[in-house]
Amino acid sequence: MKAGFIYIMTNKNNTTLYTGVTSNLYSRVVKHKEKFYQRSFTAKYNLDKLVYWESFQEIGDAIYREKQIKAGSRQKKINLIFSMNPEWRDLTDEIKDTFTD
C-alpha cells in the first residue's frame, strides 16, 4: 500500500482551517497554493499555508486519522498546530526537499 499524509492548511490570517489527506504531500500542497481546483474550499478561502502534517505508512491509516481530526473541535486542531508549529509558519519549504525527487 501507499504511504499517506494528513495536513492542515490555513490562510494568511490563520482564520480558516482545512484538513486533508493525500499520498503525495508536497504535490498536493502546491495544488492548493496554485488554486489548481478553482472551485475548491481552499481556493475560495485562500488557504495556501501548510501549518501541520503527519505521515503514515499506509494511506488507510491517514484516512482514519483525517476523520478523527475533522470530527474534533477547532480548538483541538489549533492545539495540534501549536504542538508542531507554534509560530504557524508555512511549512511548505521544509517539506519540499523531503518529498520531492
Secondary structure as GFF3:
##gff-version 3
##sequence-region A 1 101
A	DSSP	beta_strand	4	10	.	.	.	ID=ss1
A	DSSP	beta_strand	17	22	.	.	.	ID=ss2
A	DSSP	alpha_helix	25	33	.	.	.	ID=ss3
A	DSSP	alpha_helix	41	44	.	.	.	ID=ss4
A	DSSP	beta_strand	49	56	.	.	.	ID=ss5
A	DSSP	alpha_helix	59	71	.	.	.	ID=ss6
A	DSSP	alpha_helix	74	84	.	.	.	ID=ss7
A	DSSP	alpha_helix	92	99	.	.	.	ID=ss8
###
